[in-house]
Amino acid sequence: MRGVNQKMLIQQLKQLEQDGIVTRTVYPEVPPRVEYSLTDLGKALGPSMTALIDWAFLRRETLGLDGA
């Protein structure tokens, strides 16, 4: 993924796994492949996350997220 610090991404995914938000599946392939999936708990966060994103979008200028 472009623009994403690899170390930070790995740390965040590990934390999400520990919190039960995602599951990690490692496939025995060459090169190695890892897949992350939302758990039921992670899926249940969807509506709350959508509401938070909508809230932030409406206030993007006030929050300094308008790209200016």
Secondary structure, 3 states (H helix, E strand, C coil): CCCCCHHHHHHHHHHHHHCCCEEEEEECCCCCEEEEEECHHHHHCHHHHHHHHHHHHHCHHHHCCCCC
